Every structure is written in C-alpha cells, then in structure tokens.
Amino acid sequence: MRNGLYGWMLAVAFLLGLSACANDSLEELSTDGAKVADGTMSFQLTQEGNVLPGHSKMRAYIAERSLDQQSAADGALYCAKENRLFLNGSEFQAKNLKMQWYKFTFLRVPDGISVLVGQERFQVKGDELFSDLRSSATDEEKNTSNFSRLLIDYTDLLLLQEKDHASSLNYDLHIYRGGVERWMKRPGKEGEAIPEEKVTLRRITGELSLNMGILPNQFEHRVSEILITAKVPIRVFVSDNQMDDEESQVLLDDVTTEERTYVYKVPEKYSDPKATEPCRMKMVLLPCALEGKITVKFTDSSTPEVYTIKADADIPTVQIKPNVRTSLLFNGMFKGEFEVRYAGFDGSVVDVAPDQWNGGWPVEKMVVR
C-alpha cells in the first residue's frame, strides 16, 4: 500500500514538474540546474538593387504562433507591437527568443523624401507607410497583433508620383521584403557562436515604363500632356504566406483598389517638331492586373486621343509583376497599338524560354483603340 501511494505521489510530482517547465517557456534549465539565457539569433541583411542613403527605412517583424484566439482572429500568427522594430543598419539580433518556431520578416520602404511642387512641399515618411502607425488608420489596424492583418499603405508614394513625375527617377520608390522561418534551438554554451541567418530583400513592387516614341513621328499634332489613368491597389500585406520552399507571394488588400491619374506634362525637348529623343515615363506600382487608359492631349484644340490598356481583345489588362519592369512601347499613329514587354531589373527576360526570345524580349501585342 505504501509503495503504491509513494509511486503515485512521484508520478504527480513529475507531471507538475512538466507543467511548470511548460509555463516557464522563456527560460531553460542547464544540466546543473542554473537558468540559461533565452535564445538569440543574428541576421545579415542584403538586398537587390541600390537604395539611396537616407531615403529608406527598415522594419523587422518577429511573428510567432498565437495561443490566444483573442490575439489573432484566425489563431495563426501573432506579432506584438514590441516585436516590430525599426533598424539602423544591415545587421540585426533578435533576442529573448523562446525555444519555438518564428517567422522573421524584414521590410524596407522609402523614407525622408521631400519634393517641392509649385508652392507645396510634399513629404514621404517611412513610418506613415505602415498601417499600424498611419494617422488615418482605424483603431483595429492600430491595435491589432494579428500578423496576417498588418499592412503597408502605398498611397503617399502614388500621390508623390502624380505630383512629381521625376520622383520615380530621382528616388527608389520600391518596397523590398525578405524573411525566413526558423525554430529557435536551445542556447549553446557560453562562448559559442550565435546562430546567423542571411536574408536577401527583393522588390515586391513592379514598374510600368511607358515609351511613347519620338512624339512628332507618332502624332499629327504637338503633344502637351500624357495621362495614365488606371485602377491600382494601394495597400499590401506585410505577410507573404510563404510555405516551405515555395515562392514568396505578394498579398494585396483588394478592397482598397483606386482609380488614379498620372499626369505627365511633356517637356519642350520631346514635343518640339524637331525632337529626336523618345518620350519616356515611369511609375512604380504594387503588383496588379493593370486596367485603364492612356490619354494624349495636344497644345491646340485637337480632340485628345485615348488608348485603352489591354493585352488583347479577351484580356483587358497588362500585368504589373513583383520585381519586374513592364514596358509599353507605342508603335505610332498608323499601327495604333503597343508592345508589352516584361523584364527583370537585372536586364533578364521574364517568363520566356531561351529559344523563344524575340530580340532579347518576350513581346506581347497590346491592341489599343
């Protein structure tokens, strides 16, 4: 009887000990019973493309599985406010990590851009691009810890390009993202190297490059303005839904698509009857199936010419892809069509096999009417 009771008491004590260890997940016990410091992981951050010093801001997110259904509505990923950190350089150490799974996400956004447009000073502040810090954000967005609901608002950068068409040439207006998913292992012995991860940030935005050619050769009348009017997304989720080795996704807040108009006042050197340079313009956009029109206005009273953006009769859009430059080349007054070209920022051709190259570019006819 005593032996049975003694065994039962040992079993209860063992279970209570396991429970205490589970509740004390922030610390681990070493072999001699002393407390071991929480885990630390080091990150080396690099990125594709060049960023002008002083015109970008980096933010790190440390997300974990939520055990509290009130913290994340879907019970998926939880990212507390104290785990959203602005970084000063390309090195970062995540400290006080539990022995569990984490998702580490890094984002670089444009920052500190100040442009004088007429009498108005227009500024882009990196902090204000994040939905939880934006002054116009709802209380739910400001207070959420649900990682899957955190957003970047691209409105200010669209407005900047609408006000000053040269901004896309003078500044890097792209958003860069990179990340890893890792288990934090038990801390090593004192003096052992801290686990290190290398993370490459890549553009999640794309470019629209419009080449209208040499304007006097394209139009009968002298061109004064070229307008691009299109429906574009204005917000993108911080999360990428990356699974294992699958390609990272760009997740858009589709309910915030707006129609925007980009007005390009044509400089004299392009509109002059003796012009010899092609007229080009560029916009940085979030990925989307671009739907809209291009309107060409003239200095005289001639009726503006309008061209609908479409890949063909059945596809009334042109794709803006992450980390891809989409080029629209206007073919002239008689052909009445564009050519659509997709290429990477490193000059490589996108979505085409080597034996299918057409002059080094994949070309898709886009009829405009």
Number of C-alpha atoms within 10 A of each C-alpha: 6 7 8 9 10 10 12 12 11 12 12 11 12 12 11 12 12 12 11 11 14 11 10 12 13 16 19 19 12 12 8 6 8 9 11 17 19 18 22 19 19 16 19 14 17 14 16 13 13 7 16 10 8 10 18 20 19 20 18 20 23 23 24 19 16 19 12 12 12 11 18 20 16 13 14 17 22 27 22 16 14 8 15 15 15 15 15 10 10 12 12 17 13 16 12 13 22 22 17 15 15 19 20 19 21 23 22 23 23 24 22 14 20 14 16 11 11 8 6 9 9 15 15 18 19 22 20 18 22 24 23 24 15 17 12 11 15 11 9 10 18 17 13 19 23 22 24 21 20 18 20 24 21 22 13 17 24 21 15 22 21 18 19 17 17 16 20 19 13 10 15 19 27 26 23 22 26 22 25 16 16 13 12 17 16 17 21 14 9 9 6 8 11 15 15 13 14 13 19 15 19 20 21 24 23 25 25 21 18 20 19 20 18 21 26 19 16 18 15 11 17 19 24 17 17 21 16 21 19 19 16 22 24 24 22 25 19 22 23 19 14 15 10 9 6 8 10 16 13 19 17 21 15 13 9 12 15 13 12 17 18 20 17 21 13 20 12 11 13 21 23 15 15 12 15 15 12 15 17 16 16 20 23 22 24 26 23 20 17 22 18 20 19 19 15 19 21 19 12 11 8 11 9 14 13 16 17 20 25 25 21 14 10 7 12 17 18 23 20 23 23 22 22 25 26 23 21 23 19 21 15 17 12 8 11 14 22 25 17 23 21 25 20 17 16 11 12 12 19 16 11 15 9 11 6 10 12 10 7 13 19 19 16 15 15 24 19 20 12
